[in-house]
Amino acid sequence: MQKTKKLTVTALIAAITTFTSGFIYIPIGFAKIFPIQHFASVLSAVLLGPWYALAQALISSTLRNMLGTGSLFAYPGSMIGALFAAFMYAKTKKLIYAALGEVIGTGILGAMATYPIAILILGKEATLLGLIPAFTISSFTGALLGYALLKVMMKNNAIGGISFENSTNNRRI
């Protein structure tokens, strides 16, 4: 996929993620669980690759925070998850590993990265064992949705040629 198309798809996914953040979320304590971000991260990981997935997560998190629909927890969770999902997909070329990468990256690694933010910056009493289940449930839900959509699209040849594995940066096929 050309660079301009990748930038356009990245911006489109970030816009959809930002738009839906106003009405699709689950508040749990001082965090907001947002499965659409994880859905978008899996899509970005498979369609665009690691750096565009990371950019999409950064843009979405920034816009959601500017609009008041996100929290500081959006940064480490979404960015680590998107990057990990994209790296797992790039190495294996299997959708299931992109979804699993999102769950591990956000649910475990992102939650662990969020813990210091909660304690040091926000001054909130947080337990790591409280953040991990909340992030894991959210990322699992979104990753499952992303996996299902991509599976259907690939089965119907709807994305042949635009997935990251078929991009001009990856000539393995």
Backbone hydrogen bonds, N-H to C=O, Kabsch-Sander energy under -0.5 kcal/mol:
donor,donor_aa,acceptor,acceptor_aa,energy
6,K,2,Q,-2.4
7,L,3,K,-2.5
8,T,4,T,-2.1
9,V,5,K,-2.8
10,T,6,K,-2.5
11,A,7,L,-2.4
12,L,8,T,-2.4
13,I,9,V,-2.7
14,A,10,T,-2.4
15,A,11,A,-2.3
16,I,12,L,-2.4
17,T,13,I,-2.4
18,T,14,A,-2.5
19,F,15,A,-2.8
20,T,16,I,-2.3
21,S,17,T,-0.9
22,G,19,F,-1.0
23,F,20,T,-1.4
24,I,20,T,-2.1
25,Y,23,F,-0.6
26,I,33,I,-2.7
28,I,31,A,-2.9
31,A,28,I,-2.1
33,I,26,I,-3.2
33,I,31,A,-0.5
34,F,32,K,-0.5
37,Q,34,F,-1.2
38,H,34,F,-0.8
39,F,35,P,-2.1
40,A,36,I,-2.6
41,S,37,Q,-2.1
42,V,38,H,-2.1
43,L,39,F,-2.1
44,S,40,A,-2.8
45,A,41,S,-2.5
46,V,42,V,-2.2
47,L,43,L,-2.9
48,L,44,S,-2.5
49,G,44,S,-1.4
53,A,49,G,-2.1
54,L,50,P,-2.3
55,A,51,W,-2.1
56,Q,52,Y,-2.6
57,A,53,A,-2.2
58,L,54,L,-2.3
59,I,55,A,-2.9
60,S,56,Q,-2.7
61,S,57,A,-2.4
62,T,58,L,-2.4
63,L,59,I,-2.8
64,R,60,S,-2.6
65,N,61,S,-2.1
66,M,62,T,-2.4
67,L,63,L,-2.1
68,G,64,R,-0.5
68,G,65,N,-0.6
69,T,64,R,-2.3
70,G,64,R,-1.4
74,A,71,S,-1.9
75,Y,72,L,-1.0
77,G,73,F,-1.5
78,S,74,A,-2.0
79,M,75,Y,-2.1
80,I,76,P,-1.8
81,G,77,G,-1.9
82,A,78,S,-2.6
83,L,79,M,-2.1
84,F,80,I,-2.6
85,A,81,G,-2.6
86,A,82,A,-2.2
87,F,83,L,-2.4
88,M,84,F,-2.4
89,Y,85,A,-2.3
90,A,86,A,-2.7
91,K,87,F,-2.0
92,T,88,M,-1.9
93,K,89,Y,-3.2
97,Y,94,K,-0.7
98,A,94,K,-1.1
99,A,95,L,-2.2
100,L,96,I,-2.5
101,G,97,Y,-2.3
102,E,98,A,-1.8
103,V,99,A,-2.0
104,I,100,L,-2.8
105,G,101,G,-2.9
106,T,102,E,-2.6
107,G,102,E,-0.6
107,G,103,V,-1.7
108,I,103,V,-0.6
108,I,104,I,-1.4
109,L,104,I,-2.2
110,G,105,G,-1.9
111,A,106,T,-1.1
112,M,108,I,-2.2
113,A,109,L,-2.1
114,T,110,G,-1.6
115,Y,111,A,-1.4
117,I,113,A,-0.6
118,A,114,T,-2.3
119,I,115,Y,-2.1
120,L,116,P,-2.9
121,I,116,P,-0.8
121,I,117,I,-0.8
122,L,117,I,-2.3
124,K,118,A,-2.9
126,A,124,K,-0.8
130,G,127,T,-1.4
131,L,127,T,-1.7
132,I,128,L,-2.3
134,A,130,G,-1.1
135,F,131,L,-2.8
136,T,132,I,-2.6
137,I,133,P,-2.5
138,S,134,A,-1.9
139,S,135,F,-2.7
140,F,136,T,-2.6
141,T,137,I,-2.2
142,G,138,S,-2.3
143,A,139,S,-2.7
144,L,140,F,-2.3
145,L,141,T,-1.9
146,G,142,G,-2.5
147,Y,143,A,-2.8
148,A,144,L,-2.5
149,L,145,L,-2.4
150,L,146,G,-2.5
151,K,147,Y,-2.5
152,V,148,A,-2.3
153,M,149,L,-2.6
154,M,150,L,-2.7
155,K,151,K,-2.3
156,N,152,V,-1.8
157,N,154,M,-1.3
158,A,153,M,-3.3
159,I,153,M,-0.6
162,I,159,I,-2.1
163,S,159,I,-0.9
164,F,46,V,-3.5
166,N,163,S,-1.7
167,S,164,F,-1.4
170,N,167,S,-1.5
